[in-house]
Structures are given as C-alpha cells and as structure tokens.
Amino acid sequence: MNAKAVTIFAALSTFATGTVVHASGAATNKVFVSGPLILLFLGFCALVVVAQIIPVLTSLYGMLNSAKDSKVETPVEVKST
C-alpha cells in the first residue's frame, strides 16, 4: 500500500469507529477544597522555581558587567626596521 492509501484508510477507520459522546449530567456546583499537603506541594514547586531563577539572575548580572567593562582595543602599528 502506498502512503496515500494508508492515509485514506486511517481517516476512514477513524470516522467509522467514532462514537457520539454526550455531556454527562455531573454536578458542576462542587467546590474543590485543597488540603494542606497539596498546598505544601505547590509551595515546594514554587521554591524550586525560585531556586533556579537565582543563579540565572546572578550569571546574567555578571555577563552584563563583563560586557560593560570590556573595551575594544585598537591595534598598534609596529614598524619594522
């Protein structure tokens, strides 16, 4: 089978086996109350992100300082005798 036939077969088999999905009658008025462990986990995730941002900021500061301090030196002419 060539690639075009495989693509057509895949599309037809997808449409042939598809079923209708109805929205469920689940209640939508429930409120999720997170426990202290979930809040602790989210706090830990925030701590990891902050701990990774600090070295980035310090190295960026160092790069900017070194770029500011570096100057282009003009070549010196040397006369040979």
TORRO-250755 format. One record per atom (N, C-alpha, C): residue in three letters; y, z, x. Coordinates in steps of 0.02 Angstrom, whole numbers, padded with zeros to 5 digits, always signed. Atoms other than C-alpha are relative to their C-alpha. Layout:
N
ALAYZX...
***
This chain:
81
MET-00059+00000+00042MET+00000+00000+00000MET+00062+00000+00044ASN-00061+00000-00039ASN+00172-00038+00063ASN+00046+00056-00023ALA-00045-00057+00012ALA+00318+00082+00062ALA+00032-00005-00069LYS-00032+00008+00065LYS+00397+00009-00095LYS-00047+00021-00056ALA+00049-00018+00050ALA+00237+00030-00195ALA-00011+00075-00002VAL+00009-00072-00003VAL+00217+00209-00136VAL+00059+00035-00033THR-00060-00030+00031THR+00396+00249-00188THR-00002-00007-00076ILE+00004+00011+00072ILE+00371+00173-00360ILE-00054+00044-00031PHE+00054-00042+00025PHE+00205+00264-00382PHE+00021+00074-00003ALA-00023-00070-00002ALA+00285+00430-00332ALA+00049+00014-00056ALA-00049-00009+00053ALA+00428+00406-00454ALA-00034+00000-00068LEU+00034+00003+00065LEU+00313+00357-00598LEU-00043+00062-00011SER+00042-00059+00008SER+00194+00502-00566SER+00043+00062-00013THR-00045-00056+00012THR+00341+00622-00563THR+00023+00001-00073PHE-00023+00004+00069PHE+00406+00561-00730PHE-00057+00010-00050ALA+00057-00005+00046ALA+00232+00555-00808ALA-00024+00071-00007THR+00026-00068+00003THR+00188+00734-00766THR+00054+00052-00017GLY-00054-00047+00015GLY+00357+00810-00808GLY-00009+00031-00069THR+00004-00033+00065THR+00364+00936-00949THR+00069+00025-00019VAL-00064-00024+00025VAL+00506+00997-01056VAL+00003+00076+00010VAL-00009-00071-00012VAL+00573+01167-01007VAL+00056+00024-00046HIS-00049-00028+00047HIS+00661+01267-01141HIS+00030+00064+00030ALA-00031-00062-00022ALA+00783+01406-01108ALA-00035+00058-00032SER+00036-00057+00028SER+00699+01572-01129SER+00048+00044-00040GLY-00041-00045+00041GLY+00759+01700-01253GLY+00009+00067+00032ALA-00008-00063-00035ALA+00780+01833-01120ALA+00069+00029-00014ALA-00064-00034+00012ALA+00916+01961-01145ALA+00046-00011+00059THR-00048+00011-00053THR+01072+01923-01046THR+00051+00056+00005ASN-00048-00054+00000ASN+01161+02086-01078ASN-00022+00059+00044LYS+00023-00054-00045LYS+01065+02189-00949LYS+00045+00003+00061VAL-00042-00011-00058VAL+01166+02263-00807VAL-00045+00023+00056PHE+00039-00020-00058PHE+01086+02272-00634PHE+00037+00054+00038VAL-00029-00056-00037VAL+01120+02439-00552VAL-00039+00006+00065SER+00034-00002-00064SER+01080+02434-00368SER-00007+00072+00024GLY+00014-00066-00025GLY+01003+02586-00290GLY+00031+00010+00069PRO-00031-00015-00066PRO+01060+02672-00130PRO-00034-00037+00057LEU+00033+00036-00054LEU+00929+02582-00025LEU+00027-00071+00007ILE-00028+00068-00003ILE+00999+02412-00071ILE+00069+00002+00031LEU-00067-00006-00030LEU+01174+02469-00029LEU-00004+00015+00075LEU+00010-00014-00071LEU+01111+02538+00137LEU-00020-00064+00037PHE+00020+00063-00031PHE+01028+02371+00175PHE+00059-00048+00007LEU-00058+00044-00004LEU+01187+02274+00134LEU+00050+00026+00053GLY-00043-00029-00052GLY+01286+02394+00245GLY-00026-00016+00069PHE+00030+00018-00064PHE+01164+02362+00387PHE+00013-00073+00016CYS-00014+00071-00011CYS+01186+02174+00363CYS+00072-00010+00022ALA-00070+00005-00019ALA+01374+02194+00373ALA+00011+00025+00071LEU-00005-00027-00068LEU+01354+02298+00531LEU-00024-00051+00051VAL+00026+00052-00045VAL+01250+02160+00612VAL+00051-00056+00008VAL-00050+00054-00004VAL+01382+02030+00570VAL+00059+00021+00043VAL-00057-00024-00039VAL+01523+02136+00642VAL-00020+00007+00073ALA+00023-00008-00069ALA+01420+02174+00797ALA-00005-00068+00035GLN+00003+00066-00031GLN+01400+01986+00827GLN+00069-00031+00007ILE-00067+00029-00004ILE+01584+01947+00797ILE+00039+00029+00059ILE-00039-00032-00053ILE+01650+02071+00927ILE-00008-00036+00068PRO+00005+00037-00064PRO+01577+01981+01082PRO+00032-00070-00004VAL-00032+00066+00008VAL+01638+01814+01012VAL+00075+00006+00010LEU-00072-00008-00006LEU+01815+01878+00997LEU+00021+00017+00072THR-00018-00018-00069THR+01815+01955+01172THR-00007-00060+00046SER+00007+00058-00044SER+01749+01796+01254SER+00053-00053-00017LEU-00054+00046+00018LEU+01875+01691+01156LEU+00066+00022+00031TYR-00060-00027-00031TYR+02014+01805+01217TYR+00000-00015+00075GLY+00005+00014-00071GLY+01951+01785+01396GLY+00010-00074+00015MET-00009+00072-00011MET+01942+01595+01381MET+00073-00020-00008LEU-00071+00017+00010LEU+02119+01586+01312LEU+00043+00025+00058ASN-00038-00026-00057ASN+02185+01696+01452ASN-00012-00042+00062SER+00014+00040-00059SER+02098+01593+01586SER+00031-00070-00007ALA-00032+00065+00010ALA+02162+01431+01509ALA+00076+00005+00008LYS-00072-00010-00007LYS+02338+01502+01505LYS+00019+00009+00074ASP-00016-00016-00069ASP+02331+01562+01685ASP-00015-00058+00048SER+00016+00055-00046SER+02256+01404+01760SER+00056-00051+00000LYS-00054+00049-00007LYS+02383+01282+01826LYS-00028-00061+00037VAL+00021+00061-00033VAL+02360+01103+01879VAL+00036-00004+00067GLU-00030+00003-00066GLU+02386+01090+02064GLU+00014-00073+00020THR-00016+00067-00022THR+02473+00939+02135THR-00031-00012+00068PRO+00031+00014-00065PRO+02384+00853+02278PRO+00052-00003+00056VAL-00044-00001-00058VAL+02460+00873+02450VAL-00016-00060+00044GLU+00010+00057-00045GLU+02486+00720+02560GLU-00009+00025+00071VAL+00013-00018-00069VAL+02413+00737+02732VAL+00008-00064+00041LYS-00011+00059-00043LYS+02475+00618+02868LYS-00046+00006+00061SER+00044-00001-00059SER+02350+00572+02999SER+00036-00037+00057THR-00033+00031-00058THR+02406+00528+03175THR-00048-00040+00040
***
